Amino acid sequence: MLLLIALAHAPLYLYGSQPGIMSRPESVHFLDNIINSFGELFIDNRARPLFAVIFGYGLVLMFESQLSKGKNIKEAKRTIRKRSYYLILFGMILAVFIGGQDILMAYGVAGLLVGWLLSRDHKVFISATVIVTVLFLTYLPFLWGFILQEIGSYGFGTEFSQNDNYLQSLLEAALYFPIVPIFIHLLFPILPSVLIGIWFGRKHLLTEAQKQDKKLKRIASFGITISILGALPIVLIDEVWVPSLFLTGFIYGIQIITGTAGGIGYAALFGMIGNRLKNPNRITTSLTALGKRSLTFFVLNETLLVLLLSPAAFGLGDRLSNTGVTVIAIIVWGLSVILATILEKHQMKGPLETLMRSLVYNR
């Protein structure tokens, strides 16, 4: 998950490159083109839903944990709300003071919006999930069609420029950060992904993967297939066809929506893989160590990308191509794996996980 997020965010710092298709930079050479196509098929708008599914699953685990400790439903919901508020705070610090590509605020808001459903019966939960999902399916492709028509280009470009400095970036982020999660929720179907994650959690699809292997296999096959088919038209733009701006935005909305199926499919696939790994080895132990500390290392990864790529720091985003920033993203993630392994070896929790627990539980 963290690798996919790093690979999705790194190209956003390429302020020295021309816009390509959507959030992707223009390809400079053949390898860039391969990386862009791979990203459009398997990463863009697929890493975010995966994070959202895992977040929704985590809400269920947290809620059930509180009930098992003797807390009543009201107290358990209060804990969920408290953690959601602190996620928003952590995301604000990341976005404003570090300048990273934040999603923590959006998930904090999602926790506040869907937390009430954790105690509702199956019928109410399914009804809410269907209504929210249909709403996004109805308006999202048209919204992106109008957005792209207004932009007047296939690509969005980047928010960075060569003349940016830290103080300027901080002031702009401080001004705009309150509306960032609103726009994220408006433009991307995070809530349906979180709700599907809650459904996963209610069914214990990942924590009881041995019992659910056939179901996980069906979900993974269906979700990833839908995801690839939904992304394929975007990959073929400028290669096979040249659609109008509105149509391009419309099919980008389809790519985003089918990315939700991709995130769900990835979660199921990783559940299947985990179920088949009977004997932990050094690699799986290291990945597990990173997963236990995902909040800490998400923030660290975003911080390192800012330091290495943004114009306010080392400015490599002005000199590298898409291939270069892809290598940077993999190296940053690899460093996180190594650091997480060291923490696990010394039985040390992630610093931000420790801080979050102390804030939420007053420890």
C-alpha positions in Angstrom: 0.0 0.0 0.0 2.7 2.5 1.0 4.7 1.6 -2.1 1.7 2.2 -4.4 1.0 5.6 -2.7 4.7 6.7 -3.1 4.6 5.7 -6.7 1.4 7.6 -7.2 2.6 10.8 -5.5 6.1 11.1 -6.7 5.2 12.2 -10.3 3.2 15.1 -8.9 6.4 16.8 -8.0 7.8 16.9 -11.6 7.4 20.6 -12.0 10.1 20.6 -14.7 8.0 18.3 -17.0 5.2 19.1 -19.3 1.7 17.7 -18.4 0.9 14.4 -20.0 -2.5 12.6 -19.5 -4.3 13.6 -16.3 -1.9 13.6 -13.4 0.9 11.9 -15.3 3.8 13.9 -16.7 4.6 13.9 -20.4 6.7 10.9 -21.4 10.3 11.8 -22.4 11.4 8.3 -23.6 10.0 4.8 -24.1 10.6 3.8 -20.4 8.7 6.9 -19.2 5.8 5.8 -21.5 5.8 2.3 -20.0 5.8 3.7 -16.4 3.0 6.1 -17.2 0.9 3.3 -18.8 1.6 1.0 -15.8 0.7 3.7 -13.4 -2.6 4.5 -15.2 -3.6 0.8 -15.2 -2.5 -0.3 -11.7 -1.6 2.6 -9.5 -3.4 5.9 -10.2 -6.7 6.1 -8.3 -6.1 2.5 -7.1 -3.7 3.1 -4.2 -6.1 5.6 -2.6 -9.1 3.1 -2.5 -6.8 0.4 -1.1 -5.9 2.7 1.7 -9.6 3.5 2.2 -10.6 -0.1 2.3 -7.9 -0.9 4.9 -9.0 2.3 6.9 -12.6 1.1 6.9 -11.5 -2.4 8.0 -9.5 -0.7 10.8 -12.5 1.2 12.0 -14.3 -2.1 12.6 -11.4 -3.7 14.4 -11.1 -0.6 16.6 -14.8 -0.5 17.3 -14.9 -4.3 18.2 -11.8 -3.9 20.3 -13.5 -1.2 22.4 -16.6 -3.3 22.9 -14.5 -6.3 23.9 -12.9 -4.2 26.6 -16.2 -3.5 28.2 -16.9 -0.1 26.6 -20.4 0.6 25.5 -21.4 1.6 22.0 -21.4 5.3 22.8 -17.9 5.2 24.3 -16.6 3.1 21.3 -18.0 5.7 18.8 -16.5 8.5 20.9 -13.1 6.8 20.5 -13.5 6.5 16.7 -14.4 10.2 16.5 -11.4 11.2 18.6 -9.0 9.2 16.4 -10.6 10.8 13.4 -10.1 14.3 14.7 -6.4 13.5 15.4 -6.0 12.1 11.9 -7.3 15.4 10.6 -4.7 17.2 12.8 -1.9 15.0 11.6 -2.9 15.5 8.0 -3.0 19.3 8.5 0.5 19.3 9.9 1.7 17.1 7.0 0.0 19.4 4.4 0.8 22.8 5.9 4.2 22.4 7.6 5.7 19.6 5.6 4.0 20.2 2.3 3.2 16.6 1.6 0.4 15.1 -0.5 -2.0 14.5 2.3 -4.8 11.9 2.5 -5.0 11.7 6.3 -7.4 14.7 6.6 -9.7 13.0 4.0 -9.8 9.7 6.0 -10.3 11.6 9.2 -13.3 13.3 7.7 -14.5 9.9 6.4 -14.3 8.4 9.9 -16.5 11.2 11.2 -19.0 10.7 8.4 -19.4 6.9 8.6 -18.6 6.1 12.2 -22.3 6.1 13.1 -22.8 3.1 10.8 -20.5 0.9 12.8 -23.3 0.1 15.3 -26.2 -0.1 12.8 -27.7 -3.3 11.6 -26.8 -4.9 8.2 -29.9 -3.5 6.4 -29.2 0.1 7.4 -25.5 -0.3 6.6 -26.1 -1.8 3.1 -28.7 0.9 2.3 -26.3 3.7 3.2 -23.5 2.0 1.2 -25.7 1.6 -1.9 -27.0 5.2 -1.8 -23.5 6.7 -1.4 -22.1 4.5 -4.2 -24.9 5.3 -6.6 -24.5 9.0 -5.9 -20.9 8.9 -6.9 -21.6 6.7 -9.9 -24.2 9.2 -11.1 -22.3 12.5 -11.0 -18.5 11.8 -11.0 -17.9 11.1 -14.7 -19.9 14.2 -15.7 -18.1 16.4 -13.1 -14.6 15.4 -14.4 -15.8 15.9 -18.0 -16.7 19.5 -17.1 -13.5 20.0 -15.1 -11.3 18.9 -18.0 -13.2 21.0 -20.5 -12.6 24.0 -18.2 -8.9 23.2 -17.9 -8.6 23.0 -21.7 -6.0 20.2 -21.7 -5.6 16.5 -21.2 -3.2 17.0 -18.3 -3.5 18.9 -15.0 0.2 19.8 -14.7 1.7 20.3 -11.2 1.0 22.7 -8.4 4.7 23.4 -8.0 6.9 25.9 -9.9 10.6 26.7 -9.9 10.2 29.9 -8.0 8.4 28.3 -5.0 9.9 28.7 -1.6 9.0 27.2 1.8 7.4 30.2 3.3 5.2 30.8 0.3 4.2 27.2 0.2 3.4 27.2 3.9 1.2 30.3 3.7 -0.7 28.9 0.7 -1.2 25.6 2.4 -2.3 27.3 5.6 -4.9 29.2 3.6 -6.3 26.3 1.6 -5.9 23.2 3.8 -9.5 23.4 5.3 -11.1 22.9 1.8 -8.6 20.2 0.7 -10.5 17.2 2.2 -13.8 18.6 0.9 -12.5 18.6 -2.6 -11.0 15.2 -2.2 -14.3 13.7 -1.1 -16.1 15.5 -3.9 -13.7 14.4 -6.7 -12.9 10.9 -5.5 -15.2 8.1 -4.1 -13.4 7.6 -0.8 -16.6 7.0 1.2 -17.7 4.0 -0.9 -14.2 2.4 -0.5 -14.3 3.0 3.3 -17.8 1.5 3.5 -16.7 -1.5 1.6 -13.8 -1.8 4.0 -16.3 -1.8 6.9 -18.2 -4.6 5.1 -14.9 -6.5 4.8 -14.3 -6.0 8.5 -17.8 -7.1 9.4 -17.3 -10.3 7.4 -13.7 -10.7 8.9 -12.5 -11.3 5.3 -8.8 -10.4 6.1 -8.5 -11.5 9.7 -10.1 -14.8 9.0 -8.7 -15.2 5.5 -8.4 -19.0 5.8 -12.2 -19.3 6.0 -12.8 -16.8 3.2 -10.2 -17.8 0.6 -12.7 -18.6 -2.2 -14.6 -15.4 -1.6 -11.4 -13.4 -1.5 -10.4 -15.0 -4.8 -13.7 -14.0 -6.5 -13.4 -10.4 -5.1 -9.8 -10.1 -6.3 -10.4 -11.5 -9.7 -13.5 -9.4 -10.3 -12.2 -6.2 -8.8 -8.8 -6.2 -10.6 -10.4 -7.1 -13.9 -12.9 -4.3 -13.7 -10.1 -1.9 -12.6 -7.9 -2.7 -15.7 -10.8 -2.5 -18.1 -11.9 0.9 -16.6 -8.3 2.3 -17.0 -7.6 1.0 -20.5 -9.3 3.8 -22.4 -7.1 6.4 -20.6 -3.9 4.5 -21.4 -4.9 4.5 -25.2 -5.4 8.3 -25.4 -2.9 9.9 -27.8 -1.8 6.4 -28.7 -4.9 4.9 -30.4 -7.5 7.7 -30.2 -7.9 11.4 -29.4 -11.2 12.0 -27.7 -12.7 15.4 -26.9 -11.8 17.0 -23.6 -15.3 16.4 -22.1 -15.2 12.7 -23.1 -11.7 12.4 -21.8 -12.8 13.8 -18.4 -15.8 11.5 -18.5 -13.7 8.4 -19.0 -11.2 9.6 -16.4 -14.2 9.6 -14.0 -14.8 6.0 -15.1 -11.1 5.2 -14.4 -11.5 6.7 -10.9 -14.7 4.8 -10.2 -13.3 1.5 -11.4 -10.2 2.2 -9.3 -12.4 1.6 -6.3 -13.0 -1.9 -7.6 -9.2 -2.1 -8.0 -8.5 -1.1 -4.4 -11.0 -3.7 -3.2 -9.4 -6.3 -5.4 -5.9 -5.5 -4.2 -7.1 -5.8 -0.5 -8.6 -9.2 -1.3 -5.5 -10.3 -3.2 -3.2 -9.3 -0.4 -5.5 -11.2 2.0 -5.1 -14.3 -0.2 -1.3 -13.9 -0.4 -1.1 -13.6 3.4 -3.2 -16.7 3.8 -0.8 -18.7 1.7 2.3 -17.6 3.4 2.5 -20.3 6.1 6.2 -19.8 7.1 7.2 -16.1 7.6 10.6 -15.2 6.2 12.7 -12.1 6.3 10.8 -10.3 3.6 7.3 -11.0 5.0 8.5 -10.1 8.5 9.9 -6.7 7.2 6.7 -5.9 5.3 4.6 -6.8 8.4 6.8 -4.5 10.5 6.1 -1.7 8.0 2.4 -2.4 8.1 2.3 -2.1 11.8 3.8 1.4 11.5 2.0 2.6 8.4 1.0 6.0 9.8 4.6 6.8 10.8 6.1 5.7 7.5 3.4 7.2 5.3 4.3 10.6 6.8 8.0 9.8 6.5 7.7 8.8 2.8 5.8 12.0 2.0 8.4 14.1 3.9 11.3 12.5 2.0 9.5 13.1 -1.3 9.0 16.7 -0.4 12.7 17.1 0.6 14.1 15.4 -2.4 11.7 16.6 -5.2 10.0 19.9 -4.3 11.4 23.3 -5.3 11.5 24.4 -1.7 14.2 21.8 -0.9 16.6 19.8 -3.2 14.4 20.4 -6.3 15.1 17.2 -8.1 11.6 17.4 -9.5 12.9 20.0 -11.9 15.6 17.7 -13.3 14.3 14.2 -13.2 11.9 12.4 -15.6 9.1 10.1 -14.6 11.6 7.2 -14.6 13.8 9.1 -12.2 11.1 9.9 -9.6 9.8 6.3 -9.8 13.3 5.1 -8.7 13.2 7.8 -6.0 9.8 6.5 -4.7 11.1 2.9 -4.6 14.2 3.9 -2.7 12.2 5.9 -0.2 9.8 3.0 0.3 12.8 0.6 0.6 14.3 2.8 3.3 11.0 2.7 5.2 11.1 -1.1 5.1 14.6 -1.2 6.5 13.8 1.3 9.3 10.6 -0.5 10.2 12.5 -3.8 10.4 15.0 -2.2 12.8 12.2 -0.9 15.0 10.6 -4.4 14.9 13.9 -6.0 15.9 14.1 -3.7 18.9 10.4 -4.1 19.7 9.8 -0.4 19.3 6.4 1.0 18.0 6.2 3.6 15.3 6.5 7.1 16.9 3.3 8.4 15.3 1.4 5.3 16.3 2.6 5.8 19.9 1.6 9.4 19.8 -1.8 8.6 18.4 -2.5 6.0 21.0 -1.5 8.4 23.8 -3.7 11.1 22.4 -6.7 8.9 21.8 -6.6 6.9 25.0 -5.1 9.6 27.2 -2.0 7.5 28.0 
